[in-house]
Amino acid sequence: MDRQPFTSRDVRADPRGILSAIVAAAEEAGRMALPMFRPGAATTAELWHKSGGSPVTAADVAVDAFLNERLGALCPEAGWLSEETADDASRLALPLVWIVDPIDGTRAFATGHPDWSVAVALLVEGRPVAGVVHAPAHGVTYAAALGHGATRDGARMTVSSRDRLDGARTAGPADTLVHLSRMAAIQRMPRVPSLALRLARVADGTIEAALVSRNARDWDLAAADLILTEAGGTVTNLGGEVPLYNRPMPVHGALVASGIALHEPLVAAARAAFEP
């Protein structure tokens, strides 16, 4: 590292200072995983299943260990919450917390689908202040610092200005899109397996509306939430409330994401789509 570790005071004063180092860590993590990814084919990494049935690969574990070490050195004051690390409740009492998904979209990674990502967020008092979503198979990096906008590969980006659901490019679970299409003439987009990448594509305008099924976790959402918000969009539950992070159970209900202008009609339609 070419500088002293960042302190809570540094991060609170200006989260842009730490963002480039998070980008570098996420991109290096992607380079670690990419040799084990085979487009259109099964990964070369060892694969097994957790007790709940979710897949995990040796790449997930290796990237998690790398990020734990790199980010821990970058900001030693911060707690840690990751999909691939046993939860430590001490995070709940800490003002700074890393929220990490070493490979968001493990099934995609394992089966050769390119839509997987490395997602890293840094929270201050439960609020994301720096976030990165890196898509190694696409060579694309999304990043944001609170109050300073969002970028794709260093270029500023904004959400679509669309304010009507008819014609909106929409991604999400297939069954929910079927229900939603009965209420509006949406343009159904291919499913994006990585939730973080799905929301990041709303941020850059590639997708105009996104739906997220119940039971997403903090690590799926926190980095992309900040990126989307800084690009002029929002992600909320079906009651219009923004997600809360670093709670004892980091689990969320159904969510919708879009630009601000489209959000009210999207929420109204999504309520019926998720609960037909």
N, C-alpha and C positions, 0 to 999 in steps of 0.2 A: 504494500500500500504506500502511496506517495504522500500521505498526510496522516495526522493524528486521527484517532477515532472521533466520530461525531458524537456530541453530547445532546442531551435533551434540550438544552438551551440553543444549540446550533439549529436543531431541527425545527424548533418552535419559531425561531427568528426568521428562517428562510429555508423551506424544504427543498428549494431548487439546489441547494448546495450538495445534498446527498443523492440527488436523482441520477446524475451521470454515473455514480459508482454503482447504483442499483441496476441501471441499464447494463453496465459492463458485466456485473455478476450474472444477470439473467441471460445475457448473450453467451457468456462462457458456459453456463449450465446447458444451454441449448446445443452448443458444440460438443459437449460431453455425450448428450443423448442421441444426437443425429446419426452417428455411425451405427447405432443399434436399430434405427428405423429403416424399413424397406418399403418404398412406395408400392402399394398394391399387393403387398405380401406380408406374411407374419414376421414380427420382430425377431431379431437374433438374440434378444435378451431373454433370460430365464423369466418365466411367467408363472404366477400362482394366484390363488384367490384368498381374500380375507374371509373372516368368519361370516360376514354378511353377504358374501358372494361377489363383492367388487374385485376386479382384477388389479394386480399390482405386478410390476416388473422390476428386474434388477436395475433398470435405468431410473425408475422412480426413486428407488432407495439410494442410488449413487448420487443423483442430483440433489436429493434432500440433504444428504450428509454434506455435500459440497456447499450448498447454500447456507446451511446451519453454521458452518465454520466461517464462510466468507462474510455473511451478513452479521454474525455475532461479533466478529472483529471490527466490522464497520461501525456498529453502534452497540457497544456492550451493555448499555443500560436497558435495552429493549428486551421484552419477553418474546416468546415464540409460540406460534400456533401453525401447525402444518398437517396436511392430510396424512403424511407418512411418519409422523413422530408421535409418540404417546403424549397425551395432553398433560400439561403441568399447570395446575390451578393457580400457581403463583402469578401467572400472566394477568389474572383478574385484578390484582392490586398494583400493577405497574402502569405508569402513564404512557410508555412507548411499547408497542408490540409489533413484531413482524408477523404478517399473515402470508403464508406461502403454499402454493400448490406446485410441487416440482415438475409434474406433468399433468396438466389439466386436459382430460380427454384421453385417459390411459387406454381405453378400448380402441380409440382411433389409432393411437400410436402402435398398439399391439397388432392391429390388423392392416396397417399400411395406408390408413386415411390421413391426409396431410393436416387436417384441422385439429391439431393439439398445440398446447402452448405451455410456457413457463410463466407463472403469475406470481408477482411479489408486490405486497403493499406494506407500507409502514404507517401504523396508526399512532395518533396522539390523542389521548383521552377518548379512545374508541372511534375516532374519526380518521379516515384515510387522508394522509397529507402528501404522500408520494406513492406512485404506483406504476408498475411496468407489466405489460403483457407482451411476451416475445413468442413469435410463431416460427420456430426454427425451419420447418419444412417449406415455409413460404419466404423466409429471409426477411421478415417484417417485424418491427418493434414499435409498439405503442407505449407512450409514456406521458405522465402528467405530474405536476406539483400543484398543491392547493393554491388557488388564486392566480395561477400563471398559465392557464390554458393547457391544451393537450396537443401532442404531436404524433405523427406517424413517420417513422424514419427521419425524425428531426424537423419535419415540415408541419406547420400548424394545420389543424383540421377542425372542422365543425360538422355537426349533425345536419341531416336534411331539414329543409324548412317546410316540408309537407305538413299540412294541417288537416287533411282528410284521410280517413282510413281506406276508402275505395282506391285501389291501385297501389297501395303501400306495399313495398317489398318487405315481407314478413317471414321470420324464421322462428322455429320452435318445435315442440313435440308434434308429431304428425296428427295424432287424434285431436289435439287442441286446435290445430290449424283448420281441421275439417269443421269443427264447431264454429270457429271464428268466421270462416268463409261463408257460413249461412247468414251472417249478419252484415257482412261487408264484402265487396268484391276485391279482396286482398290479392296480391301477387305472391303466391306461395314460393318461398325460396328453399333450396336444399338445406337440410338440417346441418347445423354446425355443432359437432359433438362437444367441443370445448366451450363451456359457458362463458369463460373469460373472453375468449375470442369472439363469441357471438355478440357480446355487449360491445366489444371494441369495434366491431364492424358497424354497429349502430353509430358509434362515435364518429367514424369516418364517412358515414353516409352510404356505405355499400348496402347495408340493410337499414330499413326505416322503422321497423318495429320488431321487437323480439319478445318471446314468451319464455318463461323459465318455470319448470314444474316445481311442485313442492319438494322440500328436503334438500335444496341446495345448501352448501356450507359456506362459511365465511371465506375460505380459501378459493372458492369458485368465483367469488363476487367482488371482494374488497378492492382489488387493484383496478378492475374494469369499471367498477362503480365510479371511482374518482376520475378515470379517463373520460368516461361518458359525460359526467357532470361538467368537467372542465371544457368539454367540446360543445356544451350547450344543451345537453340532454338530461335525462333523469331515469332512474330505476326506482320503482316503488312496489309495494304490495297492492292487493286489489282494493285496499282502503285508501290508497294514495299516500301511504306513509313510507318514508325512506327506510332502508334497512339499518339496523343497529348491529354493531360489531363488538367482538370480544366479550360476549356474554357467556355464562356458564355452559349453555348448550348453543353452540354456534350454528344453528339450523334455522332455515327460513321457509316461509310458506311460498305460495305461488307469487311470481313477480312478473312485471311487464317493464319494458324499456323502450324509449323512443326520444325524439326531440320534444321540447316543451310544447310546441304548437300542436303536436299530434297526441299528446299524452292523455288528455281528458277523454277524447272519444275512444282511445285504445283501452283505457281502464274500464270504461263502461261496457265495451264489447267483450273484453276479457273476462269480466265477472260472469257473464253468461256462458262463455266458452269453457271456463274451468269448472263451472257448476251447471251443466246443461240440464 
